[in-house]
Amino acid sequence: MAIVLKYEQHHLPKVAYILEFYMSLQAYEDERNKKLAFKGIVDNIFCQHSLGVTVDINNIHARSAFFIELSYVNDLSNAIFEYMFQKETAFIALDHYTSPEGFRGILSSEELRLHSVAKRLGQGELDEFAKFHNLNGYLSPSTNGKVYAELADDLFYTSFTTSLNKSKPDLWGCFAKQGTGVRLTFEVKGGRADLRHINYNNKNITILKEINSSLTSAGLPPFTPWGISRLGAFYLPSTLQNEEEVRLLLKRWDASAPSGVVGSSPNSYWPIPIDVSNNCADIKLVAITFGPKADVADFTSLVSNSKFASVPCTTAKSDSD
């Protein structure tokens, strides 16, 4: 009996090693099968939407709670982002409504300010996207709002709309102080800053929702794209859809690194010079429309004594103009 025990003790390390090896091999096979199942689902949906991207399982992490791309790979994330939110890449004419105070500030500073998204937390910024797409890691009570606050602190935006917007009375009333302000028409081209159309949550299925619903049905965890904060910043509640917003969004990638940000959160902003070429965005002021209830004489004097004296000015006859 002593000899048998001695033999077993002598071989225990080898037995443990073999067991560990087979367990590791099984875990590897399980992960590979999960990745292959993920690939089948995502490739099929991408094909249906005519996206020329396929999954490389070597670039995917299959974690217990979610799938994610490797940190240096963004092919799937970028494909989803570009498909969901229309990006403007050339100069486009856009309208920006502002109050009398905002107009004076723009004329004197000669810049358009991108304000921190942190100022609008609680109004559907970031969380609308996370809720609809079941990104529970961003909604967990354990974070106590820290995730949103941290993401919002590094996102800066300003809002435009197109001249085709039929909700002009609402825009004059809400953003131009009941028609006493102005409508500035800019030609805008994004650079480091993204210029994209807002997607409003009308409960229509998105490609990300379609992917994650299919993964859930297959008993698999959801896919979490890189750049999730930028996706969330272009997705707002349906109650705001009359604004038909085109948003210029600039992300600060490292809060400790030098940037153009002025002030501290939530009142920080990133100034973009008007009529000055720069790598963030090119913004050219091409027309000024005084509101139907504006102090035209005062505004005319302000413009004539500013850098923008040559910009044509008109006056809206009514809040429908």
C-alpha positions as CSV (number, residue, x, y, z in Angstrom):
1,M,0.0,0.0,0.0
2,A,2.9,2.3,0.8
3,I,4.4,1.6,-2.6
4,V,1.1,2.5,-4.4
5,L,0.8,5.8,-2.5
6,K,4.4,6.6,-3.2
7,Y,3.8,6.0,-6.9
8,E,0.7,8.2,-6.9
9,Q,2.4,11.0,-5.1
10,H,5.3,10.8,-7.6
11,H,2.9,11.2,-10.5
12,L,0.5,13.8,-9.1
13,P,2.3,16.8,-10.7
14,K,2.1,15.1,-14.2
15,V,-1.6,14.2,-13.7
16,A,-2.3,17.8,-12.6
17,Y,-0.4,19.2,-15.6
18,I,-2.3,16.9,-18.0
19,L,-5.7,17.9,-16.5
20,E,-4.8,21.6,-16.7
21,F,-3.7,21.1,-20.3
22,Y,-7.0,19.5,-21.3
23,M,-9.0,22.1,-19.4
24,S,-7.1,24.8,-21.2
25,L,-7.7,23.1,-24.5
26,Q,-11.4,22.8,-23.8
27,A,-11.6,26.5,-22.8
28,Y,-9.8,27.4,-26.1
29,E,-12.3,25.3,-28.1
30,D,-15.2,26.8,-26.3
31,E,-14.0,30.4,-26.9
32,R,-13.3,29.5,-30.6
33,N,-16.8,28.1,-31.0
34,K,-18.3,31.3,-29.5
35,K,-16.2,33.4,-31.9
36,L,-17.3,31.3,-34.8
37,A,-20.9,31.7,-33.8
38,F,-20.4,35.4,-33.4
39,K,-18.8,35.6,-36.9
40,G,-21.7,33.7,-38.5
41,I,-24.3,36.1,-37.0
42,V,-22.5,39.3,-37.6
43,D,-21.3,38.4,-41.1
44,N,-24.8,37.5,-42.1
45,I,-26.3,40.8,-40.8
46,F,-23.5,42.9,-42.4
47,C,-24.1,41.1,-45.7
48,Q,-27.8,41.9,-45.5
49,H,-27.0,45.5,-45.1
50,S,-24.4,45.4,-47.9
51,L,-21.5,46.3,-45.6
52,G,-18.2,45.0,-47.1
53,V,-16.7,43.9,-43.8
54,T,-16.4,40.5,-42.3
55,V,-15.4,39.2,-38.9
56,D,-11.8,38.0,-38.3
57,I,-12.1,35.9,-35.2
58,N,-8.5,36.5,-34.4
59,N,-9.4,40.2,-33.7
60,I,-12.2,39.4,-31.3
61,H,-12.3,38.9,-27.5
62,A,-15.0,36.6,-26.3
63,R,-15.5,37.6,-22.7
64,S,-18.2,36.3,-20.4
65,A,-20.3,39.5,-20.5
66,F,-19.6,40.8,-24.0
67,F,-17.7,40.5,-27.3
68,I,-15.2,43.3,-28.1
69,E,-12.6,43.9,-30.8
70,L,-8.9,44.0,-29.9
71,S,-7.9,47.5,-28.8
72,Y,-6.0,48.3,-31.9
73,V,-8.7,47.0,-34.3
74,N,-11.9,49.0,-35.0
75,D,-13.2,47.5,-38.3
76,L,-16.6,46.3,-37.0
77,S,-17.0,49.3,-34.7
78,N,-16.3,51.7,-37.5
79,A,-18.6,49.9,-39.9
80,I,-21.5,50.1,-37.5
81,F,-20.8,53.8,-36.7
82,E,-20.6,54.8,-40.3
83,Y,-23.8,52.9,-41.2
84,M,-25.8,54.3,-38.3
85,F,-24.9,58.0,-38.5
86,Q,-24.6,59.9,-41.8
87,K,-21.3,61.7,-41.9
88,E,-20.7,64.9,-43.9
89,T,-17.2,65.0,-45.4
90,A,-17.4,68.0,-47.7
91,F,-18.5,71.6,-46.9
92,I,-22.2,71.8,-46.2
93,A,-24.4,74.9,-45.5
94,L,-26.0,74.6,-42.0
95,D,-28.0,77.0,-39.8
96,H,-27.2,77.8,-36.2
97,Y,-29.9,79.6,-34.1
98,T,-28.7,81.6,-31.2
99,S,-29.8,84.3,-28.7
100,P,-28.8,88.0,-28.7
101,E,-26.2,87.3,-26.0
102,G,-24.9,84.3,-28.0
103,F,-24.7,86.4,-31.1
104,R,-22.7,89.1,-29.4
105,G,-20.4,86.5,-28.0
106,I,-19.8,85.0,-31.4
107,L,-19.1,88.4,-33.0
108,S,-16.6,89.5,-30.3
109,S,-14.8,86.2,-29.9
110,E,-14.8,85.4,-33.6
111,E,-15.3,81.7,-32.7
112,L,-18.0,79.1,-32.3
113,R,-17.8,77.2,-29.0
114,L,-18.3,73.5,-28.7
115,H,-19.8,73.0,-25.3
116,S,-19.3,70.0,-23.0
117,V,-21.9,67.2,-23.3
118,A,-21.8,67.2,-19.5
119,K,-24.1,70.2,-19.6
120,R,-26.9,68.1,-21.1
121,L,-26.7,64.9,-19.0
122,G,-30.2,63.9,-18.0
123,Q,-31.6,65.1,-21.3
124,G,-31.1,61.8,-23.2
125,E,-27.4,62.4,-23.9
126,L,-25.5,59.0,-24.0
127,D,-28.0,57.1,-21.8
128,E,-30.7,57.0,-24.6
129,F,-28.3,55.0,-26.7
130,A,-27.2,52.7,-23.9
131,K,-30.8,51.9,-22.8
132,F,-32.1,51.1,-26.2
133,H,-29.1,48.9,-27.0
134,N,-29.0,47.1,-23.7
135,L,-25.5,48.2,-22.9
136,N,-26.0,47.5,-19.2
137,G,-22.4,48.2,-18.2
138,Y,-23.1,51.8,-18.8
139,L,-26.4,51.7,-16.9
140,S,-25.2,49.8,-13.8
141,P,-26.3,51.4,-10.5
142,S,-22.8,50.5,-9.2
143,T,-21.2,53.1,-11.4
144,N,-23.4,55.8,-9.7
145,G,-23.3,57.9,-12.9
146,K,-19.5,58.0,-13.0
147,V,-19.3,56.3,-16.4
148,Y,-21.6,59.0,-18.0
149,A,-19.9,61.8,-16.3
150,E,-16.4,60.7,-17.4
151,L,-17.5,60.1,-21.0
152,A,-19.4,63.4,-21.2
153,D,-16.5,65.4,-19.8
154,D,-14.4,64.5,-23.0
155,L,-17.1,65.2,-25.6
156,F,-17.7,68.7,-27.0
157,Y,-20.4,69.7,-29.4
158,T,-22.4,72.4,-31.2
159,S,-25.7,72.0,-33.0
160,F,-26.8,72.9,-36.5
161,T,-29.8,72.2,-38.6
162,T,-30.5,72.4,-42.4
163,S,-32.4,75.2,-44.2
164,L,-35.0,72.6,-45.1
165,N,-36.1,72.2,-41.4
166,K,-39.8,72.9,-41.3
167,S,-39.8,73.5,-37.5
168,K,-38.4,77.1,-37.8
169,P,-40.9,78.6,-35.3
170,D,-39.7,76.1,-32.7
171,L,-36.1,76.9,-33.5
172,W,-36.6,80.6,-33.3
173,G,-38.5,80.2,-30.1
174,C,-36.2,77.8,-28.3
175,F,-32.8,78.7,-29.4
176,A,-33.1,82.3,-30.5
177,K,-34.9,83.6,-27.5
178,Q,-38.4,83.9,-29.0
179,G,-37.2,85.3,-32.3
180,T,-35.1,88.1,-30.7
181,G,-31.9,86.4,-31.7
182,V,-30.3,85.4,-35.0
183,R,-29.9,82.6,-37.4
184,L,-26.3,82.2,-38.6
185,T,-25.6,80.3,-41.8
186,F,-22.3,78.6,-41.9
187,E,-20.4,76.5,-44.4
188,V,-19.0,73.7,-42.3
189,K,-16.6,70.9,-42.9
190,G,-15.4,68.5,-40.2
191,G,-11.8,67.6,-39.5
192,R,-10.8,66.0,-36.2
193,A,-14.4,66.9,-35.2
194,D,-17.1,64.6,-36.6
195,L,-20.0,66.3,-38.5
196,R,-22.9,63.9,-38.5
197,H,-26.7,63.8,-38.5
198,I,-28.4,62.8,-35.3
199,N,-30.3,59.5,-35.2
200,Y,-33.5,59.8,-33.2
201,N,-34.8,56.9,-31.2
202,N,-38.1,56.1,-32.9
203,K,-37.8,52.5,-31.6
204,N,-36.7,51.4,-35.1
205,I,-34.2,48.6,-35.0
206,T,-30.6,49.7,-35.6
207,I,-27.9,47.5,-37.0
208,L,-26.3,47.3,-33.5
209,K,-29.6,46.4,-32.0
210,E,-30.1,43.7,-34.7
211,I,-26.7,42.2,-34.0
212,N,-27.1,42.1,-30.2
213,S,-30.7,40.8,-30.4
214,S,-29.5,38.0,-32.7
215,L,-26.6,37.2,-30.3
216,T,-28.9,37.1,-27.3
217,S,-31.2,34.7,-29.1
218,A,-28.3,32.5,-29.8
219,G,-27.3,32.5,-26.1
220,L,-24.3,34.7,-26.7
221,P,-23.3,38.0,-25.0
222,P,-23.7,41.3,-26.9
223,F,-21.1,43.1,-28.9
224,T,-19.8,46.4,-27.5
225,P,-18.2,48.6,-30.2
226,W,-15.2,50.8,-29.5
227,G,-16.0,54.5,-29.4
228,I,-19.3,53.8,-27.7
229,S,-19.4,57.4,-26.3
230,R,-19.3,58.9,-29.8
231,L,-22.1,56.6,-30.9
232,G,-24.2,57.7,-27.9
233,A,-23.6,61.3,-28.6
234,F,-25.3,61.1,-32.0
235,Y,-28.4,59.3,-30.7
236,L,-31.1,61.3,-29.0
237,P,-34.8,60.8,-27.8
238,S,-37.5,61.1,-30.5
239,T,-39.0,64.1,-28.6
240,L,-36.1,66.2,-30.1
241,Q,-36.5,65.1,-33.7
242,N,-38.1,68.3,-34.8
243,E,-34.6,69.9,-34.4
244,E,-33.3,67.7,-37.2
245,E,-29.9,68.3,-35.7
246,V,-26.6,68.0,-37.5
247,R,-23.9,67.8,-34.7
248,L,-20.3,68.8,-34.8
249,L,-18.6,66.7,-32.1
250,L,-15.0,66.8,-30.9
251,K,-13.6,64.2,-28.5
252,R,-10.8,64.9,-26.1
253,W,-8.9,61.6,-26.1
254,D,-6.7,62.4,-23.1
255,A,-7.8,65.0,-20.5
256,S,-4.3,65.3,-19.2
257,A,-2.8,66.2,-22.6
258,P,-2.8,69.7,-24.0
259,S,-6.0,70.6,-25.9
260,G,-8.1,73.5,-26.9
261,V,-10.5,73.1,-24.0
262,V,-11.2,76.2,-21.9
263,G,-12.7,76.1,-18.4
264,S,-13.8,73.2,-16.2
265,S,-16.6,70.8,-16.4
266,P,-19.5,71.1,-16.9
267,N,-19.0,74.6,-18.2
268,S,-15.9,73.8,-20.3
269,Y,-15.9,74.4,-24.0
270,W,-13.7,74.0,-27.1
271,P,-13.5,77.1,-29.2
272,I,-13.4,76.8,-33.0
273,P,-12.2,79.9,-34.9
274,I,-14.6,81.2,-37.6
275,D,-13.2,81.8,-41.1
276,V,-9.8,80.4,-40.0
277,S,-8.6,77.0,-41.4
278,N,-7.7,74.6,-38.6
279,N,-7.5,70.8,-38.1
280,C,-10.6,70.5,-35.9
281,A,-13.2,71.9,-38.3
282,D,-13.5,74.6,-40.9
283,I,-16.4,77.0,-40.2
284,K,-17.2,79.9,-42.5
285,L,-19.9,82.4,-41.7
286,V,-21.8,83.1,-45.0
287,A,-25.1,84.7,-44.0
288,I,-26.8,86.3,-41.0
289,T,-30.6,86.4,-40.5
290,F,-32.0,88.6,-37.8
291,G,-35.0,87.2,-35.9
292,P,-38.5,88.6,-36.6
293,K,-38.4,90.3,-33.2
294,A,-34.7,91.2,-33.2
295,D,-33.3,94.7,-32.5
296,V,-32.2,95.1,-36.2
297,A,-30.5,98.5,-35.7
298,D,-28.4,97.2,-32.8
299,F,-27.5,94.0,-34.6
300,T,-26.6,95.9,-37.8
301,S,-24.3,98.1,-35.9
302,L,-22.6,95.1,-34.2
303,V,-22.0,93.4,-37.5
304,S,-20.7,96.5,-39.2
305,N,-18.1,96.9,-36.5
306,S,-17.0,93.3,-36.5
307,K,-14.7,91.1,-38.6
308,F,-17.9,89.9,-40.4
309,A,-19.0,93.3,-41.8
310,S,-19.0,91.9,-45.3
311,V,-21.4,89.0,-44.5
312,P,-24.9,89.6,-46.0
313,C,-27.6,90.3,-43.5
314,T,-31.4,89.9,-43.8
315,T,-34.3,90.0,-41.4
316,A,-36.9,87.2,-41.0
317,K,-40.4,88.6,-41.6
318,S,-41.9,85.9,-39.3
319,D,-40.8,83.0,-37.3
320,S,-41.7,80.7,-40.2
321,D,-38.9,82.3,-42.3
